[in-house]
């Protein structure tokens, strides 16, 4: 005899407990691009890629880095904005550990441990905070992330 198992969303649907933020709706793809100016991004600098509204469900993304610098590293995280940007979770979505002079691609937020599918409790920005090394001038960050509003 075959046993049928239901995922969490199907179970909620069968129980009549649909929630637009968890079960259905259009996915938003937020595109970002940044060209590092003549001055490099220094250690501990923040680079905001975009915004995720409160109540959105995060579904990961991808970044392409060109000419970042041989040893530059960064954490991909979420930030609130008050008078100045404040880091609240530095590596919530993942890390960039090898931003070399060649072009690399890196997925982020692709697992539950890296916040895939997590419902956001507050309005926040998504971006990176550089680690101990600087990101060189003329490096580019291009990519996207997806969320369900």
Helices and strands as residue ranges (DSSP letters): H 8-14, H 20-23, E 27-35, E 46-52, E 57-66, E 72-81, E 85-99, E 104-108, G 112-114, E 124-130, E 140-148
